[in-house]
Amino acid sequence: MSLETSTSALKSTIEKLKNLQAERKSLLFEVEDLKKMADAKTDTLESEVKALMNEVKTLRALMFGEETQEHEPEQQNKNAEAKITQLEGETNTPKDRQRYKGSFLSLNKNPK
């Protein structure tokens, strides 16, 4: 093996290592963003479930005269939406914001 071939192979290996390190870093950022999105979606779903439970209690009270306890589902929805908005601002680059835009929009929907 000549010195040129050995040097070329070493340069190639170093370049491959740099590319893999950059890809690893990018993937770690994406994993963190996905974890944050999952947390935000969980908060939103919890809020929706609480709102639906409150609606069931209210409807039962109307139909059967049962007592209900008031909850604040509107405030819980607002808190979840604020968290999503905060996460939207934390994405790393315009490319990340574009990639996650659809996910954030689906999280931000508030079905009534």
Secondary structure as UniProt FT lines:
FT   HELIX           3..64
FT   HELIX           73..90
FT   HELIX           94..108
//
